[in-house]
Amino acid sequence: MNLKDLKNSGHLPTLITAFLYFDVSFMVWTVLGPLGAQIGQTLELSPQEKGVMVAFPILSGAVLRIVLGFAVDRFGAKRTGIAAQGFVAAGLVAGWHWGLPTFFSTLLMGVVLGFAGASFSVALPQAGRWYPPHMQGLVLGLAGAGNVGVVLDSLIAPRLAAAYGWQDVFGWALVPVLLVLVIYTVFSREAPGEVKPKRLTDYADLFKQRDAHWFFFYYTISFGGFVGLASSFVLYFTSQYGLSPVRAGDLAALATLCGALLRPVGGGLADKIGGIRALTIFYSLAGLSLLGAALIAPLAANLALLLLASASFGMANGSVFQLLPQRFSREMGLMTGLVGCGGGIGGFLLATLLGYSKGWTGNYSSGLLIFAGMCALALCGLSQVKSRWRSTWGAVSGARI
């Protein structure tokens, strides 16, 4: 499949602008992670408080993904995206002007940044609705690869904070936010066809279905693992190995880059071999990598294992979204918000586990081991559903399951 296929099958400008929108939104969403060491030092936060601080935007984004998923179906993806990004820009202005003087104020900023994290519920349905079922893994993987924005965070934010102070980083972040907002407003389009507005009770009705539970759980592990690690890497490397925030940011960017860039690879591979088989591979690799990182201390080996874990989680994200449109094509707005909420909860759980593990035991091993166990649970879940999925909706989906 090549660029010509994408252009002829859908609307390439919308796919590109959805990627940019998600990219800059993801960058802003996780900005407290790369700044966590400097903010924590200024406010004299405990390891547990720093863990909660970097995790709180993820939790806020989890809840808001449902809200924006509902708004996308009712008001359209483009209107929803513009409104959410405007709110984020206003929050950045406030943080730039007044700073974050207390731990509570960091949590309030986390709520605002959650609107950026909820962009997931805007970008993916807007891009995916333009393309046929057999291209969903690749298309949603490309749109979702906007999570590469966290790499820019890790590389740039600590350096800007060292040069100008961490408060001014919020001002610098406004530049790409406003630029992409203009591009998105001008070039993105709604997919043809009418989407029936959903009621709030539709979420509850949808969640009564067993398959919705499974997709929620699988994305809790895959995206939760990716974003939880991405938000915690700078704190992890600074406190565990005594690295400077800038050096830790470089290693965080390297570890996160693989997961961000390989998301479409995971979706594309799932298109070829089936999403269930692809997820089995990726969850296995992620769990074993976290287990190794919890037990192996030398920096080089530890970094390699965390890099593999991040890559595996990123590819698993693409694989989940190869399967999701096959099962819930008519409820993609709702389901994107629902499973996105699960992913955010997973990221909050992992980042918080790492913070409390450091505070209680002096290292991060316990948090890593617990999440490795959750990967094992995901593998058990796949073994439970694969036969039923392949013989029911998978048999008529037109894609490999």
N, C-alpha and C positions, 0 to 999 in steps of 0.2 A: 504494500500500500504506500502511495507517495503523496506529495503535496497536491498533485492534480486531482487525485481521488477525493481528498478532503474538500478542495475547492468546488468540484462538480457535485458533490453529494450534499453540501450544506451551505453555510455562510461563513467563509473564512475570516472576514473582519470581526465577526462576533466571537469566533473561537479565539482569535488573537487578543481582542480586548478583554474577553473573559479571563484569559491567562494573566494579562497585565493587571487587571483589577484584583484578582486573587493574589497575585504576586506581591503587590504593594500592600495589600490588606494584611497578608500573612506576616510581612515584614514588621508592620506596625503592631500587630497583635502580640508578637513575641518579644517586643523591644525591652521589656523589663527583665528578661532573662540575661541578655548580654550586659545589661547595666546593673544586674543584681549585686555583683561584688562591690561596685562603687556606692550604690545606694545603701546597701547593707552596712558598709563602713561608716558612711555619713550619719545614718540614723541609729547605728549601734544595734543592729538587729541580731537576734539569735539565729542559729541554723534552721530551727523550725520556722521562725518568722520569715526568713529568706525563702524557704521552700514554699510557704503559703503565698508569699508575694508573687513569685514567678508563676505559680500555679493558678492564681485567682483569675487572670484574664482567660485562661483556658476554660475554667468552670463557667465564667460569665458567657463566653462564646458558645459553650455547649447549650445553655438554656436559650440564648438568643438565636441559635440556629433553628430551633423549632418556630420561634416567632417570625423570623425572616422567611422560613420555608412556607409558612402560612401566608405571609404577605406576598410572596412571589406568585402563588396561585391566585390570589385575590386581586392584586394590583399590577402584576407584571414584574418580571425580573429587573428590568431597566429602572423603573421608578423606585423600586425597593433599594436597588444598589446605590442609586444617586443619594437617596435620603440617608442611608446608613453611612455612606462615606462622608457626607456633610457633617453628621454628628461626630464622627471620629475626628475630623479636622478641627471642629470646635473644641473637643477635648484636648487635642494636642496644643492648641493655642493656650488653653488654660494651664496645662502643665508647664509649658514654656514660660509663661508669665509669672505664675505663683509657685512653681516647683511642687515638690512632695515633702512637706515638712514633718509628717508623722507616718507611722505604719498604717493607720487608718486611711490616710490620703492615698497611699499606694494601692489599697484595695478599691477605693473609689475610681482611681485611674484604671484599675483592672476591669471594672464594670464597663467603662467607656471603650476600652480597647477590645472588649468582647464583641462589640459591633463589627470590628474589623475581622475577627475570627469567624463571625457568622456569615461573612461574605461567601463562604463555602456553599451555603444554601442558595446563593444567588448565581454564582458563576457556573457551577456544574449543571443545574437544570437549564439555564439559558443556552449554554453551548450544546448540551446533549439533545435537546429537543429539535435541533436542526438536522440530526443525522440518523441513519437507519440502524436497526438492532445489531447487525454484524460489525458495526464500527464503534459501538459504544465503549468498549474497553480502551481502545486507542484514543478516542476523542475525549472521554472523561479523564483519561490519564494525562493527556496534554493540558487540558484546562486545569486539572488538579495539580500539575507540576508547578503551578504558581507558588506552591509552598517552598520553592527555592528562595523566596524572600527572606526566610530565616537565616540563610547563608549570608546575605548582605548585612543583616543585623549583626551577626557574629564577627564579621570582618570590619565593619565600619563603625558601629556604635561604640565599642570600647575605645577606639582611636579618637573619635570625636569627643568622647567624655574626657579623655586624658588631655586633649588640647583645649577644650572650651568649658568643660564641666558637664556633668551628666544632664543637668537641667536643660541646657541648650540643645541637646540631642532631639528633644521634642520639636523644637523649632526647625531644625534641619530636616526632620521627617516630614514636615509639611510640604516641602518642595515636591518630592515624588508623589505624595498623596494628591495634591491639587492638580499636578500635571496629568496624572493618569485619570483623574476624575473628568477632566476636560476631554481627553481622548475617548474614554468610555462613553461619555454623553454624546459625542459626535458620531462615532462609528458603530457602536453596538446596535443590534436590532432584536426585537422579539421574534421568536419562531412563529411561522404561520400556523393557523389553527387555534381554535378557542380552547382555553383551559377553564374548566368549571371551577368557580371559587369554592373552596372548602370551608367547612365550619370547624370550630375548635373541637367539637365532639368527634370529628373525623379522625383526629389523632388517636383518641381513645379507642375508637372502633378499629382502626388499623392495627393498633398494638394488641388487639385481641387475637390476631393471627400469629400462629407459631413461627412462621418464617420471619416475621418482623422482629421477633425476639432474637432469632439467630443472627440476622444481619446487624442488629443493634450490638450484640455481643461481639461479633467478629470485628466490627469497626472500632469498638471500644479497645480491643487489643491492638489492632494494626495502627490506626491513626493515633490512638492514645500512646502507644509505644514511641512512635515517631516524634510527636510534638512534645511529649513529656521529656524525652531525652534532649530534644533541641532546646527546650527552655531551661534545662538544668546543666547543660554541658559546661558553661563558663563557671558557674559555682562549683561544679564537680572538679574541674581541673585546677581552679585556684585554691580550693580548700584541701583537696586530696593530695595534690602534688606541689603546692606552693608556687604555681606559675603566676605571672602577672596577668591582669585582665586582658591585655592585648594579645599576649601569647596564647592564653586560654581561648580567646575568641578565634584565633587562627585555627586551632585544633578543633574547636566546635564547628567552625565553618567546613572544615574538611570532612568531619564525621557526618554532618548534616547534608552536605552536598550530594552524597551518594543516594541517600533516601529520597531527596527532592527530585533529582534528575531521573532516577530509575522508576519512578511511579508509572510513567507511560510504558516503560519496558514491561513492568508487571502486568499492566492491562493488555498490552499486545501479546505477551506470552499466554495469558489466560484466554485470549481469543483463539489461540492456536491449539493449546492442550487442554483447555477447560479450566474454569475458575476454581473448582474444588481441588483439582490436582495441583494447580499453581499455589493455592493457599496452603496446602499441606507442605509443600516444599518451603515456602517462605516462613511459616510459623515455626517449623522445625529449626531452620537456620537461626531465626531470631532468638528462640528459647535457648538453644545451645550457646549462642554468642553471649547472652546475658549471664548464663551460668558461668561461662569462662571468665567474663569480666569481673564477676563477683569473687572469683577465686584466684585470679592471676594479677599480681600487683605491679610488675614493671610497666612503666609508662608506654613504651612502644607496643608491647603485646596487648595491653589494656586498650589502647587507642584502636588498634587493628580490630579487636573484637567488638568494640562499640561502633566502629565504622560498619562492620558487617551487620550488626543488629539494626542500625539505622537504615542501611540499604534494604534489608529484608522487610522491615516494616513498611518502607516506602513502596516496594513492589507489591506487598500484600494489599496496600491501599488501592492500587490500580486494579488488582484482581477482584476485590470486593465489588468495585464499581463496574466490572465486567458482568458480574452476576446480577446485580441489583436491578438494572433496567429490564432484564429478561423476566424477572418475577413481578416487578411492580412498575411496569411501563406507564400505567395510567395514574399512578400516585407518586411520580418521581419527585415533585416538589415537597410533598409531605415526607416521603421516605428519606430524601436527602437531608431534610432538617432533622428527622428522627435519628438516623444513624450518625449524622454529624454531631448530634447531641451526645450520643454514646462515645464517639471519638474524643470529644472534649472532656467528658467525664473520665475516660481512661487516661488522658494526658494529665488532668488534675490529680488523679490518683497516683500516677507514677511520680510526678514532680513532688507531691506532698510526701509520699513514701520515702523518697530519697532524702528530703530535708529532715524528716523525723529520724530516719535511720542514722544520718550523720550526727544529729543532736543527741541521740540516746546511746549510740554505740561507738561513735568516733569515726565511722566509715560508712560507705554506701552499700555494702554487700547485702545487707538484709533486704533493702528495697529492690535491688536488682534480682535477688533470688525469688522474691514474691512474684515479680512480674514475669520471670521465666516460668514459674508455675502456672500463671495465667495463659501463657502460650501453649502449655501442655493441655490445659482445659479446652482451648480452642481446637486443638487437634482431635480431642475426644468428641467435641461437638460436630466436627466435619464428618467423622466416621458414623455419626448417628443420622445425618441428613442426606448423605450423598446418594444413596439408592433411591430414596423417595423423590428427591429433587430431579434426578435424571429420568425417572420414569413418569413424572407428572408434568409440571410446567416446563421443565427442561426439554422434554421430548418434542414440544411444539414451539420452542422459542426461536428456532432458526440460528442458534449459536451453540458452540460447544460449552457444556456444563461440567 
